[in-house]
Amino acid sequence: MFIAVTISGACVNLTYFDDIECPSRIRGASQSINRDDIEAFAKSWGDSLLGIKRNSRVNHDKIRVSEPFLLALRNRLIHGLDRPPAIIASFGYDDVRFNTHAYANDTVTLILDVESKRLSASNPQRGIVITRQTLINQHNQIVLSMLDNVLVQKRQS
């Protein structure tokens, strides 16, 4: 049984700690990165360097995506999963790597690999899950990889 919640008016089924298999792999959605999104992100932070980097060695008009934009996009793709995890809190990231650059007009895909899970020692209604999260581009190159340590709600009995 899956419990549905409403987020922004839409009914969403969540993945609870009990539903997560270890090891397992989830292939998330893909998203094309467009120049307008990069520019809007940069403007929202008031610093064009945060969102727009020109790579003059390759092509003066080629816009490189910033690292903060990629982290935000990764979050968007996680929460856009068909059944996003019932995350209570994040304990932080480890082993964050920006392996190759992403550019405007690239398409990235989210891959989640569950590496470990355990019940919380302080609250049996919660568990700690560690996932390797990877964004790959349309050429199957790793753009971003990281470990995410999250506290996930167990299904109510």
Secondary structure, 3 states (H helix, E strand, C coil): CCCEEEECCEEEECECHHHCCCCEEEEEEEEECCHHHHHHHHHHCCCHHHHEEECCCCCCCCEEECHHHHHHHHHHHHHCCCCCECEEEEEEEEEEEECCCCECCCEEEEEEEEEEEEECCCCCCEEEEEEEEEEECCCCCEEEEEEEEEEEECCCC
